[in-house]
C-alpha cells in the first residue's frame, strides 16, 4: 500500500523549509547543535536551533536584498546532534568530528547553536585540515577569559581558545571585556561598538577586509545585536549593533572573502516572542546570500 500524504502539507522541518534537498547536491550543510551546558546566566540556548528552523520555514525565499534566491545553492539540514554532557571537551570533540565530515565532502558547514563553546569544534576541524584563515567574531562579549568556574572550555573562554588555534582573530561589536584582556588586546583587531557606530558599516567592513585573509571563518553571537532588536539571548548587553548595520557589513565583505565555515550561536528563545527567532533566521539567510557568489559557489 502506498503511503498517503495530505493534500496540503506544511513546509519541511529543515532550515528554510526547503523541499527536495539532498546532501550530495547541496553546497551548504546545516548542523544543529542544541547544547548549553556551560551557560552561566540564562539557560535555554539549547532551544535555539529548533526556534531558528521553525521561524525560517516562513521566510520568502526570493531575497530582494540580494536580487536572488539564495536557497538555489542547495542547503541541506542534518538531524540535530545529541548533546554530550560528559564535559565541554566531549561536546567540542563531537562537533569537530561532524564538521570534519562535512568539510571532507567539500561542503560549507553552517553550525547552529546552542552556546558559543561549539565554535571550537568547527575551528578544530578546519585546523586539522590545515586551513589558513582568519576568524571574524561578531559578539557583545570578548569571550577571552582563560577560565571561569574552573573550566577552560566554556562560552566565556571560547575566543581565548580560538586565539590559541588561530593567531588572526578579528572581533566586532564588542562592549564587554574581562580586565585581563582589556590590558593586552590588539587595538587593530578589536572593533568596539563605539568604533562601529562612529565609523559606519562600510568603513567597518573595509577595515575587516583589509585586516583579514582571503579565507575566513565567521562566528556570530546573536547578542552582538542591540537587545531592543534581539532580546532573546542569554546575556543581553545594551547598545548593540542593529540588524541593518550587521547586514551591511556582511554584504560588504561577502564579495571579498572566501567563507570556509560559519556558525550562529546563543539564541535563547523567549516563549511567544517570535520576532527575534525570525530575525535570526533572516540574518542567516541573507548572510548566505551575500557570500554565495564568491564563497559558497567555489
Secondary structure, 3 states (H helix, E strand, C coil): CCCCCCCCCCCCCCHHHCCCCCCCCCCEEEEEECCCCCCCCCCCHHHHHHHHHHHHCCCCCCECCCCECHHHHCEEECCCCCCCCCCHHHHHHHHHHHHHHHHHCCCEEEEEECCHHHHHHHHHHHHHCCCCCEEEEECCECCCCCCECCECCCCCCHHHHHHHHCCCEEEEEECECCHHHHCCCCHHHEEEHHHHHHHCHHHHHHHHHHHCCCEEEEEEEHHHECCCCCCCECCCCCCCECHHHHHHHHHHHHCCCEEEEEEEECECCECCECHHHHHHHHHHHHHHHHHHHHHHCC
